[in-house]
Amino acid sequence: NGCTSTETYLDYIYVEDVMAAFTPSTWELTGANQEVQFLNNSSGAVNYLWDFGDGTPSSVEENPSHTYSSAVANFSVELIAYSALGCTDTAYRIITVKEEPIFYVPNTFSPDGDEFNQYFQPIFTSGFDPFDFKLYIYNRWGELIWTSVDASEGWDGSYGNDATKLVQDGTYSWKIEFKALMTDEKFLVVGHVNVIR
């Protein structure tokens, strides 16, 4: 019986070559409220859907910009590229966060028993490792008179960590050693503080 039949369909299956790709203007954030411009390098696509990785609404722009309002974690950015027939390809990039240490050290305090300025201590707002912190206080002769490894503990004007022995009014030197939280970079800062009662 060797009957045969043949049928040919021209252009019956169409393969679309869509590729999602993008480049951010920066790969690393150094603080909050930092804007990143995204350059879309996709090919074969006509529509786009962006997820910036921080829970904010997505974007359908071709080359969007986005402002990250916080810098407390790394962000996984996703781009889905759509072809004219609805085929998709997805690209991911990680925007890392480098949190710089931000701190303030006052230059005067008055441990006089009222409710204001009773302690001398640096104020850290971000970027430091609280488990790798040391504060040293020296008198004018270079003698170490007070030390702490707790960033939440301030110097009360005492001598030798004895609250009953108070130093005289005057200028004292301080030294702070701490480590950056994200990079383990070590910092050493020095300065002076005035004790006024």
Order of alpha helices (4+ residues) and beta strands (2+ residues): beta-beta-beta-beta-beta-beta-beta-beta-beta-beta-beta-beta-beta-beta-beta-beta
